[in-house]
Amino acid sequence: MTTKETINVVWLKRDLRLHDNEAITNALKSNKRVLVLYVFEHILLNDSHYSERHFNFIKESIRDINIELEAHNTKVLSVTSDIANAFNSIQEAYKINTVYSHVETGLLVTYNRDKEFTRYCRNNFINWEENKNNGVERGLVNRDNWFENWEDYMCQDLEIFQPSDNQFLNLEEIKSLEGFLSVTDLTTPVDTSFQKGGSTTGWKYANSFFEHRHKDYMFNISKPENSRTSCSRISPYIAWGNLSIRQVFQIGKDVKEKSKDKRHIAAFLSRLRWQAHFIQKFEMEHTMEHASVNKGYHKLKKSISKNYQKAWKEGQSGFPLVDASMRCLIETGYVNFRMRAMLASFFTHILWQPWQAATTHLSQQFLDFEPGIHFPQLQMQAGETGINNLRIYNPTTNGLNHDPEAIFIRKWVPELAHLDTPFVHEPYLMTEMEQTFYGLKLGQDYPLPIVDIKENRKRASDILWNLKKDPEVKKESFRILKRHTIADRNRMLRNE
Ligand SMILES: Cc1cc2nc3c(=O)[nH]c(=O)nc-3n(C[C@H](O)[C@H](O)[C@H](O)COP(=O)(O)OP(=O)(O)OC[C@H]3O[C@@H](n4cnc5c(N)ncnc54)[C@H](O)[C@@H]3O)c2cc1C
């Protein structure tokens, strides 16, 4: 009987890159040969938060990694499986000494899978070494020194990808492993409007932002059309780990030093801190996936309207900026922060629907779906944290302020493209006669508003302001502040 070779495995998750990837450098430092693995797990393929656009982005990211790995005569073993099955199959041919991966702040399904994998490793005498991801820490009880630790981490040297000869399992060996497993086809559709995955493309976005696109960053950040080129657009590359925050942060700091547009880059850098701040909050409050972090809001009961929800999801609410944003999001996987906040606010305040009913639709559409930002942001926008200001967005005012020529609206709601202002922002103001002049019949060519916005804004505002005074909401707010407030909060929030 031949003895099996002992190898180490890098289990890629949301760190789909070779450079500045601690799991990979740690594995390469070991004295064993290394296999790089990605598993398209059934638990995620079947999870309602995910959609095809995410898996295509992952496939593109792996293809990009594989191009660089060609020089090392290897590639990522990409399979569709459950984690235990994937590792069992690898163990048919090899003995695994250590698995390297990052700590995943994810959905409950991945947290439970990690617990099972810990048991699996114990039963199979495998070590599992997990590294910190983007400065987020496991096991914290408060945020003492959190900001300083995050900054220290961001200023550390980058992990260099420098394998020596034959450190990886070669293509032949991976091919024979594929015989035991269900190999994932990595081809993806080319004719979509989504950003394409992979570090190579990610760096094109980051570099062009640092070179010239940042110049009007803060002026355009809330504008639905101009933000598409003025903002960095690196969020999917960060969410799936094509770029590490540390790589981007270090370049950003250098650019800021030399730049005439310091405040724009400073504002961008502060958002990189928010990224970790939100994920850290989710890491420490994982029940946020299903329930408001402030337990005082659990008593808030909203009646469900399937019709309202359907109209919102399909961009048929009768409010042009809401519909334009939703249709654009569905088609391209991206809208800027303000439009996301407005979509969430419209759903939870104006339509008075529970934020939980918006989560999967939005996460399926956001190409950059990141659980650690998604759930805390939704609750914040719904006004259910007790510690943030209540903001009920008025879609018409936002349209007039941030899309005054209605360029964005006309593009995404073509049935309104020929209307003049103010009708393109408020088509429901048109009289019967005006509808005839413009050749647009409300309720037929474009929906009438599905709700009375003025009345509904007032209802939401009254109820939520009153709830803020509720003793349980106050007690919970105090608890949340104590657990999550950063000592140097002002510095973190400032654009520096
Ligand atoms: C309801 C709602 C859900 C959201 N869900 C996600 C999500 O799933 N994934 C996600 O990456 N962002 C999410 N955001 C935050 C924000 O809208 C996006 O990060 C941003 O629009 C991405 O565009 P950009 O890369 O051009 O950002 P830039 O403005 O160029 O910012 C650079 C990076 O900073 C981070 N960032 C920016 N704004 C925020 C913010 N408000 N909170 C935390 N991090 C931020 C992102 O990683 C972003 O890529 C959500 C916001 C809302 C209101």
The ligand as an SDF file (V2000), in Angstrom:
LIG
                    3D

 53 58  0  0  0  0  0  0  0  0999 V2000
  -29.5410   49.3840    2.1410 C   0  0  0  0  0  0  0  0  0  0  0  0
  -28.0760   49.4020    1.8120 C   0  0  0  0  0  0  0  0  0  0  0  0
  -27.4330   48.2010    1.5340 C   0  0  0  0  0  0  0  0  0  0  0  0
  -26.0730   48.1990    1.2300 C   0  0  0  0  0  0  0  0  0  0  0  0
  -25.4820   46.9860    0.9530 N   0  0  0  0  0  0  0  0  0  0  0  0
  -24.1720   46.9520    0.6430 C   0  0  0  0  0  0  0  0  0  0  0  0
  -23.5560   45.6970    0.3300 C   0  0  0  0  0  0  0  0  0  0  0  0
  -24.1810   44.6370    0.3570 O   0  0  0  0  0  0  0  0  0  0  0  0
  -22.2270   45.7160    0.0090 N   0  0  0  0  0  0  0  0  0  0  0  0
  -21.4980   46.8710   -0.0210 C   0  0  0  0  0  0  0  0  0  0  0  0
  -20.2940   46.8290   -0.3320 O   0  0  0  0  0  0  0  0  0  0  0  0
  -22.0760   48.0550    0.2980 N   0  0  0  0  0  0  0  0  0  0  0  0
  -23.3740   48.1350    0.6110 C   0  0  0  0  0  0  0  0  0  0  0  0
  -23.9530   49.3410    0.9120 N   0  0  0  0  0  0  0  0  0  0  0  0
  -23.0900   50.5300    1.0950 C   0  0  0  0  0  0  0  0  0  0  0  0
  -22.8210   51.4210   -0.1290 C   0  0  0  0  0  0  0  0  0  0  0  0
  -24.0030   51.7870   -0.7430 O   0  0  0  0  0  0  0  0  0  0  0  0
  -21.8770   50.7640   -1.1500 C   0  0  0  0  0  0  0  0  0  0  0  0
  -20.7270   50.2790   -0.5100 O   0  0  0  0  0  0  0  0  0  0  0  0
  -21.3970   51.7670   -2.1900 C   0  0  0  0  0  0  0  0  0  0  0  0
  -22.4950   52.3610   -2.8290 O   0  0  0  0  0  0  0  0  0  0  0  0
  -20.5150   51.0380   -3.2120 C   0  0  0  0  0  0  0  0  0  0  0  0
  -20.1320   51.8940   -4.2610 O   0  0  0  0  0  0  0  0  0  0  0  0
  -18.6070   52.3050   -4.4910 P   0  0  0  0  0  0  0  0  0  0  0  0
  -17.7230   51.1200   -4.4690 O   0  0  0  0  0  0  0  0  0  0  0  0
  -18.5610   53.1390   -5.7130 O   0  0  0  0  0  0  0  0  0  0  0  0
  -18.3420   53.1400   -3.1750 O   0  0  0  0  0  0  0  0  0  0  0  0
  -17.3090   54.2940   -2.7980 P   0  0  0  0  0  0  0  0  0  0  0  0
  -18.1120   55.4760   -2.4110 O   0  0  0  0  0  0  0  0  0  0  0  0
  -16.2840   54.4870   -3.8410 O   0  0  0  0  0  0  0  0  0  0  0  0
  -16.6710   53.7210   -1.4470 O   0  0  0  0  0  0  0  0  0  0  0  0
  -15.5220   52.8700   -1.4120 C   0  0  0  0  0  0  0  0  0  0  0  0
  -15.8150   51.6240   -0.6190 C   0  0  0  0  0  0  0  0  0  0  0  0
  -16.1410   51.9570    0.7280 O   0  0  0  0  0  0  0  0  0  0  0  0
  -17.1400   51.0660    1.2330 C   0  0  0  0  0  0  0  0  0  0  0  0
  -18.3580   51.8390    1.5470 N   0  0  0  0  0  0  0  0  0  0  0  0
  -18.8350   52.9220    0.8920 C   0  0  0  0  0  0  0  0  0  0  0  0
  -19.9520   53.3770    1.4950 N   0  0  0  0  0  0  0  0  0  0  0  0
  -20.1780   52.5650    2.5370 C   0  0  0  0  0  0  0  0  0  0  0  0
  -21.1740   52.5170    3.5390 C   0  0  0  0  0  0  0  0  0  0  0  0
  -22.1550   53.4090    3.6130 N   0  0  0  0  0  0  0  0  0  0  0  0
  -21.1200   51.5430    4.4700 N   0  0  0  0  0  0  0  0  0  0  0  0
  -20.1210   50.6280    4.4490 C   0  0  0  0  0  0  0  0  0  0  0  0
  -19.1510   50.6200    3.5210 N   0  0  0  0  0  0  0  0  0  0  0  0
  -19.1700   51.5760    2.5770 C   0  0  0  0  0  0  0  0  0  0  0  0
  -17.4140   50.0530    0.1140 C   0  0  0  0  0  0  0  0  0  0  0  0
  -16.5930   48.9080    0.2970 O   0  0  0  0  0  0  0  0  0  0  0  0
  -17.0010   50.8160   -1.1320 C   0  0  0  0  0  0  0  0  0  0  0  0
  -16.6220   49.9900   -2.2020 O   0  0  0  0  0  0  0  0  0  0  0  0
  -25.3250   49.4010    1.2170 C   0  0  0  0  0  0  0  0  0  0  0  0
  -25.9920   50.5960    1.4940 C   0  0  0  0  0  0  0  0  0  0  0  0
  -27.3410   50.5950    1.7800 C   0  0  0  0  0  0  0  0  0  0  0  0
  -28.0290   51.8880    2.0630 C   0  0  0  0  0  0  0  0  0  0  0  0
  1  2  1  0
  2  3  1  0
  2 52  2  0
  3  4  2  0
  4  5  1  0
  4 50  1  0
  5  6  2  0
  6  7  1  0
  6 13  1  0
  7  8  2  0
  7  9  1  0
  9 10  1  0
 10 11  2  0
 10 12  1  0
 12 13  2  0
 13 14  1  0
 14 15  1  0
 14 50  1  0
 15 16  1  0
 16 17  1  0
 16 18  1  0
 18 19  1  0
 18 20  1  0
 20 21  1  0
 20 22  1  0
 22 23  1  0
 23 24  1  0
 24 25  2  0
 24 26  1  0
 24 27  1  0
 27 28  1  0
 28 29  2  0
 28 30  1  0
 28 31  1  0
 31 32  1  0
 32 33  1  0
 33 34  1  0
 33 48  1  0
 34 35  1  0
 35 36  1  0
 35 46  1  0
 36 37  1  0
 36 45  1  0
 37 38  2  0
 38 39  1  0
 39 40  1  0
 39 45  2  0
 40 41  1  0
 40 42  2  0
 42 43  1  0
 43 44  2  0
 44 45  1  0
 46 47  1  0
 46 48  1  0
 48 49  1  0
 50 51  2  0
 51 52  1  0
 52 53  1  0
M  END
$$$$
